[in-house]
Structure formats: structure tokens, C-alpha cells
Amino acid sequence: MNRLMMIIFSMASTSLMGVGIVAALTMGMVTLKAILVAAAVGFVAAIPVSWFVARQITG
């Protein structure tokens, strides 16, 4: 499951980081700090998401 989780994490982290950055820019937070925080939140949020998805796939 670890290998599957890492593969899913690589896709989920980029997606969630992109969503966070777009959300931050949409809200008018255009500073470097706000964009980096949004990317970091997406990166950290991808860990449990990828674990949950990998667990559901392996059954």
C-alpha cells in the first residue's frame, strides 16, 4: 500500500496545492507568503487524502 499511496500522493498533492493557490489568488491574497501557505496546506492535506484513497483501493 505504501507504493500506491506515494503514487496517489504525487497526484493529489499537486492538485490540492493548485486548488489552494487558485483559491488564495481568487480571494485577493497575492503576496508570496499567502501563496506559499496555500501550497503548504495543500501539500499537508494530501497526506491523509492519499492514505484514505489507497486504503479504499486496496480494500
N, CA, C and O of each residue as an XYZ file, in Angstrom:
236
protein
N       0.824     -1.195      0.000
C       0.000      0.000      0.000
C       0.869      1.261      0.000
O       0.429      2.308     -0.473
N       2.093      1.174      0.523
C       2.940      2.357      0.576
C       3.258      2.900     -0.815
O       3.233      4.111     -1.033
N       3.555      2.003     -1.754
C       3.871      2.445     -3.100
C       2.652      3.100     -3.754
O       2.772      4.141     -4.400
N       1.494      2.490     -3.584
C       0.266      3.061     -4.147
C      -0.038      4.411     -3.512
O      -0.457      5.344     -4.198
N       0.172      4.515     -2.212
C      -0.071      5.788     -1.526
C       0.855      6.873     -2.048
O       0.425      8.013     -2.222
N       2.111      6.546     -2.301
C       3.055      7.541     -2.811
C       2.692      7.996     -4.226
O       2.846      9.170     -4.563
N       2.214      7.074     -5.042
C       1.785      7.446     -6.395
C       0.574      8.367     -6.333
O       0.511      9.373     -7.039
N      -0.380      8.016     -5.488
C      -1.572      8.861     -5.335
C      -1.196     10.194     -4.711
O      -1.753     11.229     -5.076
N      -0.255     10.179     -3.772
C       0.178     11.420     -3.133
C       0.794     12.384     -4.144
O       0.572     13.592     -4.063
N       1.559     11.863     -5.083
C       2.183     12.742     -6.071
C       1.138     13.443     -6.933
O       1.350     14.581     -7.352
N       0.036     12.793     -7.197
C      -1.026     13.431     -7.984
C      -1.914     14.317     -7.110
O      -2.283     15.422     -7.508
N      -2.252     13.830     -5.929
C      -3.153     14.573     -5.050
C      -2.498     15.843     -4.515
O      -3.164     16.869     -4.378
N      -1.209     15.786     -4.214
C      -0.550     16.967     -3.661
C      -0.488     18.095     -4.682
O      -0.737     19.252     -4.342
N      -0.161     17.772     -5.926
C      -0.120     18.838     -6.931
C      -1.504     19.409     -7.182
O      -1.656     20.614     -7.381
N      -2.510     18.550     -7.174
C      -3.877     19.039     -7.383
C      -4.343     19.926     -6.233
O      -4.877     21.011     -6.463
N      -4.144     19.472     -5.002
C      -4.602     20.243     -3.851
C      -3.795     21.526     -3.668
O      -4.341     22.545     -3.245
N      -2.505     21.484     -3.983
C      -1.712     22.710     -3.916
C      -2.195     23.708     -4.961
O      -2.275     24.904     -4.683
N      -2.515     23.232     -6.152
C      -3.038     24.116     -7.194
C      -4.379     24.712     -6.820
O      -4.628     25.892     -7.067
N      -5.239     23.909     -6.229
C      -6.540     24.413     -5.781
C      -6.356     25.475     -4.704
O      -7.036     26.501     -4.713
N      -5.437     25.226     -3.780
C      -5.185     26.200     -2.726
C      -4.635     27.510     -3.254
O      -5.031     28.582     -2.797
N      -3.728     27.433     -4.208
C      -3.157     28.647     -4.785
C      -4.209     29.431     -5.557
O      -4.285     30.655     -5.441
N      -5.014     28.735     -6.339
C      -6.084     29.418     -7.084
C      -7.079     30.059     -6.126
O      -7.543     31.173     -6.366
N      -7.411     29.360     -5.041
C      -8.340     29.927     -4.058
C      -7.743     31.172     -3.402
O      -8.442     32.164     -3.198
N      -6.460     31.119     -3.074
C      -5.818     32.280     -2.461
C      -5.792     33.461     -3.418
O      -6.058     34.593     -3.013
N      -5.479     33.214     -4.667
C      -5.442     34.303     -5.645
C      -6.838     34.856     -5.914
O      -7.000     36.056     -6.136
N      -7.843     33.984     -5.895
C      -9.221     34.438     -6.104
C      -9.687     35.338     -4.964
O     -10.458     36.272     -5.184
N      -9.223     35.059     -3.753
C      -9.601     35.873     -2.604
C      -8.785     37.155     -2.496
O      -8.973     37.937     -1.564
N      -7.890     37.369     -3.435
C      -7.116     38.598     -3.456
C      -5.845     38.553     -2.634
O      -5.214     39.588     -2.418
N      -5.463     37.393     -2.178
C      -4.227     37.255     -1.407
C      -3.080     37.012     -2.383
O      -2.790     35.869     -2.737
N      -2.440     38.074     -2.811
C      -1.440     37.956     -3.865
C      -0.007     38.083     -3.344
O       0.922     38.261     -4.132
N       0.178     37.995     -2.045
C       1.532     38.064     -1.505
C       2.200     36.693     -1.597
O       1.529     35.665     -1.682
N       3.506     36.698     -1.579
C       4.262     35.447     -1.652
C       3.957     34.561     -0.451
O       3.835     33.345     -0.593
N       3.835     35.154      0.716
C       3.563     34.373      1.925
C       2.217     33.647      1.835
O       2.116     32.480      2.211
N       1.190     34.334      1.340
C      -0.138     33.716      1.219
C      -0.122     32.563      0.214
O      -0.768     31.538      0.431
N       0.603     32.731     -0.863
C       0.667     31.672     -1.875
C       1.436     30.470     -1.339
O       1.039     29.329     -1.577
N       2.526     30.708     -0.622
C       3.293     29.604     -0.046
C       2.517     28.869      1.035
O       2.611     27.646      1.143
N       1.755     29.601      1.831
C       0.934     28.964      2.861
C      -0.156     28.106      2.215
O      -0.429     26.997      2.672
N      -0.769     28.616      1.165
C      -1.806     27.843      0.467
C      -1.220     26.572     -0.135
O      -1.855     25.518     -0.094
N      -0.027     26.660     -0.688
C       0.627     25.473     -1.250
C       0.998     24.484     -0.149
O       0.853     23.275     -0.330
N       1.469     24.979      0.974
C       1.837     24.095      2.086
C       0.613     23.387      2.658
O       0.678     22.206      2.998
N      -0.493     24.102      2.763
C      -1.726     23.482      3.267
C      -2.190     22.379      2.317
O      -2.614     21.315      2.766
N      -2.114     22.621      1.026
C      -2.472     21.592      0.054
C      -1.561     20.386      0.126
O      -2.016     19.250     -0.011
N      -0.268     20.625      0.342
C       0.695     19.532      0.458
C       0.398     18.668      1.678
O       0.414     17.440      1.594
N       0.130     19.304      2.800
C      -0.149     18.562      4.038
C      -1.504     17.867      3.958
O      -1.659     16.758      4.471
N      -2.474     18.496      3.330
C      -3.805     17.887      3.215
C      -3.790     16.665      2.307
O      -4.666     15.807      2.415
N      -2.822     16.574      1.429
C      -2.757     15.442      0.509
C      -2.313     14.157      1.198
O      -2.555     13.069      0.674
N      -1.677     14.255      2.345
C      -1.202     13.051      3.038
C      -2.373     12.172      3.491
O      -2.409     10.997      3.126
N      -3.332     12.688      4.268
C      -4.445     11.807      4.649
C      -5.355     11.452      3.473
O      -5.956     10.378      3.450
N      -5.454     12.347      2.509
C      -6.283     12.042      1.333
C      -5.706     10.857      0.579
O      -6.441      9.937      0.219
N      -4.409     10.865      0.335
C      -3.797      9.761     -0.402
C      -3.835      8.464      0.403
O      -4.009      7.387     -0.168
N      -3.676      8.556      1.715
C      -3.774      7.362      2.542
C      -5.179      6.766      2.473
O      -5.334      5.551      2.347
N      -6.204      7.620      2.557
C      -7.589      7.156      2.518
C      -7.924      6.531      1.163
O      -8.551      5.473      1.104
N      -7.509      7.181      0.080
C      -7.804      6.658     -1.257
C      -7.079      5.329     -1.477
O      -7.673      4.393     -2.014
N      -5.817      5.226     -1.078
C      -5.082      3.980     -1.244
C      -5.706      2.861     -0.411
O      -5.754      1.708     -0.840
N      -6.173      3.206      0.756
C      -6.824      2.207      1.598
C      -8.130      1.723      0.964
O      -8.450      0.537      1.027
N      -8.873      2.634      0.358
C     -10.131      2.243     -0.290
C      -9.865      1.395     -1.527
O     -10.640      0.485     -1.822
N      -8.805      1.668     -2.244
C      -8.493      0.895     -3.455
C      -8.057     -0.518     -3.088
O      -8.495     -1.486     -3.709
N      -7.197     -0.640     -2.080
C      -6.711     -1.970     -1.710
C      -7.746     -2.776     -0.949
O      -7.608     -3.992     -0.814
N      -8.764     -2.126     -0.459
C      -9.902     -2.798      0.086
C      -9.812     -3.303      1.458
O     -10.769     -3.888      1.965
